[in-house]
């Protein structure tokens, strides 16, 4: 069985290629033509705008895992900028996959297609009504819907996966800034934040995607699949575990709740503060039951 992976040079893509290789799965990694494949015979350059070349590359593959996407503001911060990658390129790859006879198309979306925050005791589930709060989430939801329309009535099985933030060795955005600050030894004003957020380890993501891609029998999963680690953590607990994994001590100081509320109202600070203090819980039990995937509990520990 041969599995194709788009965005194979990215964080998830690199680890996924290793996971597939360890499992003795023949893996084809696709990377943008402007990026050197780094000498690996498993990585092939491709122009995602060139459907004919994509079809040729995908010939003989059973499944395709689509990882290419735009998550950050580099190069533009408008809905159209996100849709150009998360929707348009995704649909071009889907068209090529169908022409190439791909049996299963696995689209890695995001929990942000549902929303940014949950209420206490009300985790997102596979049937939670989607209300994305930012351009990234809106573009991912749009891609999901367009893919469902595109593959309806075809012989290609569509699976949609919605992960939360992935634990990894090189975090980005607010988390990267917090870790950089923590490594200076200056106490972080995060003690007292009692939120609950689900994360997912890179190992669990890759194990799950490999499970989806390599099963011969079709799945019966018409709704998107949420994945996460088992335990929801508060922001300070997550930071503490990541620093501990690097042999560093986490120093935290409390910040009055009234000050957090004030920061939430300040222009430019509201959204980052909400991510630090808000909750985002997921219930992935339906995913494990419907796909037959058995998470490796030993691989779920957060890492920097």
Secondary structure, 3 states (H helix, E strand, C coil): CEEEEECCCCHHHHHHHHHHHHCCCEEEEEEECCCCCCCCCCEEEECCCCHHHHHHHHCCCCEEEECCCCCCCCCCCCHHHHHHHHHHHHHHHHHHHHHCCCCEEEEECCHHHCCCCCECCECECCCCCCCCCCHHHHHHHHHHHHHHHHHCCCCCEEEEEEECCEECCCCCHHHHHHHHHHCCCCCEEEECCCCCECCEEHHHHHHHHHHHHHCCCCCCCCCCEEECCCCCECHHHHHHHHHHHCCCCCCEEECCHHHHHHHHHCCCCHHHHHHHHCCECECCHHHHHHHCCCCCHHHCCCCC
